[in-house]
Amino acid sequence: VYDNYDELLADPDITMIYNPLPNGL
């Protein structure tokens, strides 16, 4: 469980789930 959104984004695995598109797009 994440206390805040920054911790959520700090997790690469979670970032891949919420940001499936390549960063180049």
C-alpha positions as CSV (number, residue, x, y, z in Angstrom):
1,V,0.0,0.0,0.0
2,Y,1.3,3.4,-1.0
3,D,0.9,6.4,1.3
4,N,1.1,8.9,-1.6
5,Y,1.2,9.1,-5.4
6,D,4.9,9.9,-5.4
7,E,5.7,6.5,-3.9
8,L,3.4,4.9,-6.4
9,L,5.3,6.5,-9.3
10,A,8.6,5.7,-7.7
11,D,7.9,2.0,-8.2
12,P,9.1,1.0,-11.7
13,D,6.7,-2.0,-11.9
14,I,3.7,0.1,-11.0
15,T,4.8,2.8,-13.5
16,M,4.9,0.2,-16.3
17,I,1.4,-0.8,-15.4
18,Y,0.0,2.7,-15.4
19,N,2.2,3.9,-18.3
20,P,2.2,1.1,-20.8
21,L,3.0,3.4,-23.7
22,P,6.7,4.2,-24.6
23,N,8.0,7.4,-23.1
24,G,8.7,8.6,-26.6
25,L,5.0,9.0,-27.4
